[in-house]
């Protein structure tokens, strides 16, 4: 059985990226918001292709430029008093509709069908060295920032008013978390895939929450569970000839079911 080192780096790096953010999402109760970001990422990537084909530049760079203001605008409306559920629902409605319209236009007008479908399905086995360096850079940044801000996010999630009185700028951390999630979702969309991003953002923390006995252990177990599931998923995909992203998702789901049965 041959396993390309690029596959390992991309799969494990993606798992580390999203699983390091998963505890922050769980602690802040940002699950609905985080689950909506892959929709925004797909919309931004499709627009990025369109702008890249017409104006030049890299599609992912365009996608990042377009997606961050969208996420920050959602946080802004929530700070202005809009219900988080209602604002996120409107955000999902806009980005899903925009995704369908833009993807349809790109698929019918531009010769990029295979590349664009890779953003939807995800296939780390087709990753090149550019993808490897992107995953390494984004993963290192996400793990570093999440580790340094994790306890502040936990405190904000437990008691926002007390954290503010303690000197933590809760509103600023809202924007920081939104930007981190957006950057990782957009940058790694082609590797992980639109559908699996939902699972990788949400499930690692759900697994860790079932077995962790403290905040630090919660963070570490979230990352370890995703690393284990990603490694198992890669081996299964190579051995059984199934989609790597799907194998990763099923392995992570199996860990979650196992944590439920453990009680």
Kinemage of the C-alpha trace (Angstrom):
@kinemage 1
@onewidth
@group {chain A} dominant
@subgroup {mainchain}
@vectorlist {calphas} color= white
{ca unk a 1} P 0.000 0.000 0.000
{ca unk a 2} L 1.517 3.309 -1.105
{ca unk a 3} L 0.860 6.456 0.926
{ca unk a 4} L 2.215 9.716 -0.470
{ca unk a 5} L 3.656 11.975 2.272
{ca unk a 6} L 1.715 14.870 0.776
{ca unk a 7} L -1.519 13.028 1.542
{ca unk a 8} L -0.511 12.578 5.169
{ca unk a 9} L 0.509 16.211 5.633
{ca unk a 10} L -2.649 17.544 4.013
{ca unk a 11} L -5.055 15.230 5.851
{ca unk a 12} L -3.421 15.512 9.286
{ca unk a 13} L -2.831 19.252 8.871
{ca unk a 14} L -6.468 19.875 7.952
{ca unk a 15} L -7.608 17.825 10.934
{ca unk a 16} L -5.346 19.805 13.283
{ca unk a 17} L -6.580 23.097 11.831
{ca unk a 18} L -10.292 22.529 12.296
{ca unk a 19} L -10.056 20.521 15.524
{ca unk a 20} L -8.067 23.325 17.192
{ca unk a 21} L -10.947 25.694 16.435
{ca unk a 22} L -13.682 23.217 17.336
{ca unk a 23} L -13.306 23.675 21.152
{ca unk a 24} L -13.548 27.452 20.715
{ca unk a 25} L -16.745 27.046 18.712
{ca unk a 26} L -18.154 24.715 21.364
{ca unk a 27} L -17.155 26.954 24.268
{ca unk a 28} L -18.659 30.031 22.618
{ca unk a 29} L -21.776 28.174 21.449
{ca unk a 30} L -20.990 29.252 17.893
{ca unk a 31} L -22.075 25.907 16.426
{ca unk a 32} L -24.808 27.310 14.194
{ca unk a 33} L -22.559 30.121 13.006
{ca unk a 34} L -19.621 27.769 12.361
{ca unk a 35} L -21.833 25.330 10.467
{ca unk a 36} L -22.910 28.156 8.158
{ca unk a 37} L -19.363 29.123 7.148
{ca unk a 38} L -18.791 26.347 4.568
{ca unk a 39} L -21.752 27.823 2.669
{ca unk a 40} L -20.038 31.203 2.716
{ca unk a 41} L -16.734 29.566 1.724
{ca unk a 42} L -18.289 27.865 -1.305
{ca unk a 43} L -19.953 31.137 -2.336
{ca unk a 44} L -16.668 33.022 -1.978
{ca unk a 45} L -14.668 30.375 -3.868
{ca unk a 46} L -17.136 30.424 -6.765
{ca unk a 47} L -16.958 34.226 -6.881
{ca unk a 48} L -13.176 33.944 -6.610
{ca unk a 49} L -13.088 31.770 -9.719
{ca unk a 50} L -15.249 34.272 -11.531
{ca unk a 51} L -13.056 37.241 -10.567
{ca unk a 52} L -9.861 35.300 -11.261
{ca unk a 53} L -11.055 34.415 -14.752
{ca unk a 54} L -12.059 37.985 -15.543
{ca unk a 55} L -9.568 40.137 -13.590
{ca unk a 56} L -6.696 37.728 -12.919
{ca unk a 57} L -5.174 36.696 -9.612
{ca unk a 58} L -5.479 33.533 -7.537
{ca unk a 59} L -9.057 32.258 -6.919
{ca unk a 60} L -8.363 31.423 -3.254
{ca unk a 61} L -6.934 34.899 -2.617
{ca unk a 62} L -10.077 36.438 -4.062
{ca unk a 63} L -12.201 34.061 -1.981
{ca unk a 64} L -10.461 35.096 1.260
{ca unk a 65} L -10.861 38.783 0.433
{ca unk a 66} L -14.577 38.286 -0.234
{ca unk a 67} L -15.407 35.941 2.644
{ca unk a 68} L -13.934 37.797 5.628
{ca unk a 69} L -16.141 40.922 5.218
{ca unk a 70} L -19.214 38.658 4.960
{ca unk a 71} L -18.418 36.903 8.251
{ca unk a 72} L -17.537 40.157 10.004
{ca unk a 73} L -20.782 41.720 8.766
{ca unk a 74} L -22.728 38.868 10.376
{ca unk a 75} L -20.937 39.432 13.699
{ca unk a 76} L -21.611 43.172 13.384
{ca unk a 77} L -25.363 42.622 13.000
{ca unk a 78} L -25.362 40.290 16.016
{ca unk a 79} L -23.611 42.980 18.065
{ca unk a 80} L -26.218 45.474 16.890
{ca unk a 81} L -28.916 43.400 18.564
{ca unk a 82} L -30.007 40.948 15.899
{ca unk a 83} L -30.787 37.444 17.134
{ca unk a 84} L -27.828 35.162 16.415
{ca unk a 85} L -30.102 32.404 15.114
{ca unk a 86} L -32.094 34.757 12.885
{ca unk a 87} L -29.022 36.594 11.590
{ca unk a 88} L -27.256 33.307 10.832
{ca unk a 89} L -30.365 31.931 9.132
{ca unk a 90} L -30.460 34.990 6.859
{ca unk a 91} L -26.715 34.606 6.268
{ca unk a 92} L -27.168 30.964 5.252
{ca unk a 93} L -30.093 31.843 2.984
{ca unk a 94} L -28.011 34.496 1.222
{ca unk a 95} L -24.831 32.438 0.859
{ca unk a 96} L -26.617 29.251 -0.233
{ca unk a 97} L -28.613 31.125 -2.854
{ca unk a 98} L -25.490 32.968 -3.946
{ca unk a 99} L -23.522 29.706 -4.098
{ca unk a 100} L -26.087 28.001 -6.312
{ca unk a 101} L -26.326 31.000 -8.648
{ca unk a 102} L -22.573 31.547 -8.894
{ca unk a 103} L -21.614 27.861 -9.192
{ca unk a 104} L -24.198 27.389 -11.939
{ca unk a 105} L -22.888 30.406 -13.811
{ca unk a 106} L -19.245 29.312 -13.489
{ca unk a 107} L -19.986 25.705 -14.506
{ca unk a 108} L -21.886 26.801 -17.600
{ca unk a 109} L -19.646 29.669 -18.708
{ca unk a 110} L -16.081 28.701 -17.714
{ca unk a 111} L -14.011 25.517 -18.346
{ca unk a 112} L -13.272 24.818 -14.666
{ca unk a 113} L -15.804 22.093 -13.896
{ca unk a 114} L -13.368 19.567 -12.411
{ca unk a 115} L -11.578 22.097 -10.206
{ca unk a 116} L -14.785 23.577 -8.871
{ca unk a 117} L -16.241 20.160 -8.088
{ca unk a 118} L -13.125 19.387 -6.070
{ca unk a 119} L -14.085 22.246 -3.746
{ca unk a 120} L -17.448 20.598 -3.157
{ca unk a 121} L -16.276 16.991 -2.778
{ca unk a 122} L -12.739 17.482 -1.464
{ca unk a 123} L -9.899 15.139 -2.390
{ca unk a 124} L -6.590 15.349 -0.504
{ca unk a 125} L -5.172 12.572 -2.703
{ca unk a 126} L -4.997 15.104 -5.544
{ca unk a 127} L -3.169 17.668 -3.428
{ca unk a 128} L -0.033 19.238 -4.853
{ca unk a 129} L 2.814 20.911 -3.024
{ca unk a 130} L 0.984 24.251 -3.131
{ca unk a 131} L -1.844 22.647 -1.156
{ca unk a 132} L 0.669 21.162 1.284
{ca unk a 133} L 2.275 24.515 2.056
{ca unk a 134} L -1.149 26.144 2.360
{ca unk a 135} L -2.298 23.527 4.860
{ca unk a 136} L 0.935 23.802 6.857
{ca unk a 137} L 0.795 27.605 6.996
{ca unk a 138} L -2.911 27.837 7.795
{ca unk a 139} L -2.747 24.965 10.284
{ca unk a 140} L 0.213 26.443 12.155
{ca unk a 141} L -1.525 29.818 12.355
{ca unk a 142} L -4.843 28.385 13.541
{ca unk a 143} L -3.329 26.106 16.184
{ca unk a 144} L -1.117 28.908 17.515
{ca unk a 145} L -3.840 31.540 17.733
{ca unk a 146} L -6.457 29.141 19.107
{ca unk a 147} L -4.065 27.885 21.798
{ca unk a 148} L -3.241 31.422 22.938
{ca unk a 149} L -6.878 32.609 22.975
{ca unk a 150} L -8.612 29.398 24.068
{ca unk a 151} L -9.026 30.183 27.778
{ca unk a 152} L -10.338 33.654 27.002
{ca unk a 153} L -12.989 32.157 24.732
{ca unk a 154} L -13.903 29.654 27.447
{ca unk a 155} L -14.325 32.492 29.954
{ca unk a 156} L -16.405 34.527 27.506
{ca unk a 157} L -18.588 31.499 26.867
{ca unk a 158} L -19.100 30.899 30.591
{ca unk a 159} L -19.807 34.514 31.561
{ca unk a 160} L -19.506 37.240 28.939
{ca unk a 161} L -20.216 40.074 31.357
{ca unk a 162} L -17.619 38.889 33.889
{ca unk a 163} L -15.018 38.366 31.163
{ca unk a 164} L -15.575 41.933 29.976
{ca unk a 165} L -15.157 43.255 33.521
{ca unk a 166} L -11.963 41.201 33.750
{ca unk a 167} L -10.495 43.137 30.832
{ca unk a 168} L -11.192 40.694 28.006
{ca unk a 169} L -12.498 42.403 24.872
{ca unk a 170} L -15.296 39.976 24.135
{ca unk a 171} L -16.482 41.754 20.988
{ca unk a 172} L -12.981 41.704 19.522
{ca unk a 173} L -12.731 37.961 20.210
{ca unk a 174} L -16.028 37.465 18.372
{ca unk a 175} L -14.468 38.947 15.251
{ca unk a 176} L -11.223 37.027 15.771
{ca unk a 177} L -13.055 33.700 15.986
{ca unk a 178} L -15.165 34.542 12.933
{ca unk a 179} L -12.041 35.429 10.927
{ca unk a 180} L -10.178 32.281 12.031
{ca unk a 181} L -13.090 30.065 11.030
{ca unk a 182} L -13.515 31.882 7.731
{ca unk a 183} L -9.835 31.702 6.794
{ca unk a 184} L -9.613 27.995 7.551
{ca unk a 185} L -12.911 27.188 5.804
{ca unk a 186} L -11.988 29.029 2.614
{ca unk a 187} L -8.294 28.110 2.460
{ca unk a 188} L -8.811 24.375 3.001
{ca unk a 189} L -12.110 23.936 1.186
{ca unk a 190} L -10.538 22.199 -1.819
{ca unk a 191} L -8.743 19.701 0.396
{ca unk a 192} L -11.485 18.899 2.901
{ca unk a 193} L -14.568 19.594 0.810
{ca unk a 194} L -17.713 21.583 1.412
{ca unk a 195} L -19.753 18.783 3.002
{ca unk a 196} L -17.093 17.411 5.361
{ca unk a 197} L -16.118 20.826 6.732
{ca unk a 198} L -19.345 20.866 8.751
{ca unk a 199} L -18.339 17.626 10.462
{ca unk a 200} L -14.694 18.518 11.049
{ca unk a 201} L -15.557 21.872 12.615
{ca unk a 202} L -18.236 20.535 14.963
{ca unk a 203} L -17.575 16.876 15.858
{ca unk a 204} L -14.073 16.941 17.431
{ca unk a 205} L -15.297 19.121 20.304
{ca unk a 206} L -18.440 17.002 20.628
{ca unk a 207} L -16.250 13.898 21.052
{ca unk a 208} L -13.923 15.611 23.535
{ca unk a 209} L -16.819 17.016 25.572
{ca unk a 210} L -17.999 13.487 26.327
{ca unk a 211} L -14.709 12.357 27.898
{ca unk a 212} L -12.710 15.434 28.938
{ca unk a 213} L -12.392 16.292 32.631
{ca unk a 214} L -11.180 19.855 32.244
{ca unk a 215} L -10.728 22.726 29.809
{ca unk a 216} L -7.161 21.818 28.891
{ca unk a 217} L -8.010 18.150 28.355
{ca unk a 218} L -11.022 19.220 26.291
{ca unk a 219} L -8.785 21.173 23.894
{ca unk a 220} L -6.174 18.415 23.605
{ca unk a 221} L -8.682 15.582 23.137
{ca unk a 222} L -10.481 17.532 20.444
{ca unk a 223} L -7.278 17.694 18.395
{ca unk a 224} L -6.262 14.093 19.144
{ca unk a 225} L -9.656 12.708 18.135
{ca unk a 226} L -9.500 14.503 14.784
{ca unk a 227} L -5.914 13.379 14.174
{ca unk a 228} L -6.846 9.770 14.904
{ca unk a 229} L -9.933 9.931 12.689
{ca unk a 230} L -8.040 11.611 9.832
{ca unk a 231} L -5.252 9.021 9.923
{ca unk a 232} L -7.723 6.143 10.011
{ca unk a 233} L -9.776 7.744 7.245
{ca unk a 234} L -6.733 8.128 5.000
{ca unk a 235} L -5.728 4.480 5.459
{ca unk a 236} L -9.283 3.302 4.822
{ca unk a 237} L -9.605 5.438 1.704
{ca unk a 238} L -6.392 4.041 0.219
{ca unk a 239} L -7.194 0.460 1.215
{ca unk a 240} L -10.869 0.428 0.199
{ca unk a 241} L -10.774 3.010 -2.623
{ca unk a 242} L -13.339 5.341 -1.069
{ca unk a 243} L -13.384 9.138 -0.925
{ca unk a 244} L -10.816 10.274 1.704
{ca unk a 245} L -13.014 13.095 2.994
{ca unk a 246} L -15.939 10.709 3.452
{ca unk a 247} L -13.748 8.142 5.226
{ca unk a 248} L -12.482 10.889 7.538
{ca unk a 249} L -16.045 11.968 8.326
{ca unk a 250} L -17.231 8.419 9.027
{ca unk a 251} L -14.211 7.721 11.253
{ca unk a 252} L -14.902 10.868 13.253
{ca unk a 253} L -18.574 9.954 13.500
{ca unk a 254} L -17.592 6.485 14.761
{ca unk a 255} L -15.524 8.124 17.516
{ca unk a 256} L -18.496 10.258 18.509
{ca unk a 257} L -20.813 7.235 18.658
{ca unk a 258} L -18.208 5.406 20.716
{ca unk a 259} L -18.070 8.340 23.141
{ca unk a 260} L -21.866 8.231 23.466
{ca unk a 261} L -21.843 4.495 24.174
{ca unk a 262} L -19.104 5.001 26.758
{ca unk a 263} L -21.578 7.104 28.753
